[in-house]
Amino acid sequence: MWMRTYAEATQVELKGRNLDEESDPKLAELVPNPVLRYSDEEHRIPDATLWIWTSEGRPVAFQKVEGNDHGGGRQWTICFASLSEGLVTVRWPMGHSFASRDPGVTFRPIPGAEIPSDSARMRTAQIKMLKEQFRAGFGFNEDGKGGSAGWGEARILAKPLFEYSDPKTKMPRGAVFGMSSTGTNPAALLLIEARPGEAGKLQWHYSLARMTVISVRASLKNVEIWSEPAGNRGSGKWTYFFLPRDFR
């Protein structure tokens, strides 16, 4: 119940793709129910939920609300990642806030991908097949902290965390998949989306985002396409903080 209450009190404001745009911010809409409930024994997280905000049906923000038993006491972990192509400002209860410095995602065409089908069923199948071309890994130092001394293969969860459609045509538009080192807790996100490409024709595109302090990388058809070093709160696209479990 507390996790829902906290997610519902989180306010996500969006700015346009043009970072100099002076238009008023737009509020993103919270999906009413968490898209995932999970536990992560390896990281001493017995219960957690994953929430999504959208704009015109497209996902623009992800937030974990985790109850954990690490760090010398029982805490809540709040982990937020922008999936917006513009900037976001987030406000949480009790004065916490975050303003991104960079767009959360940048989309690129998937080389050699088929043209998005005119069939809704086939588009869904295409997304699942394209997902299989990606691989991900996370880096750990000997002390368990983020680094590149030892890389471990990540699992891309088979079921999408979120699927969405074009608001006009109602055709499947894209999906977000979780990448996890434990098999349950998404530490990075893979987006596959049908977007206008050359000459305005639809093409399949991808983008990636992180929700972890450790090093992360991804490859497409065995060619590395994305990597980010370990670092607290990333590069201005995501953030996290802790709250005491007795915070109500």
Secondary structure, 3 states (H helix, E strand, C coil): CHHHHHHHCCEEEECCCCCCCCCCCEECEECCCCCEEEEEHHHCEEEEEEEEEEECCEEEEEEEEEEECCCCCCEEEEEEEECCCCCEEEECHHHCEEECCCCCCCCEECCCCCCCCCCHHHHHHHHHHHHCCEEEEEEECCCCCECCCEEEECEECCCCCEEEECCCCCCEEEEEEEEECCCCCCCEEEEEEEEECHHHCEEEEEEEEECCCCEEEEEECCEEEEEECCCCCCCCCEEEEEEECCCC
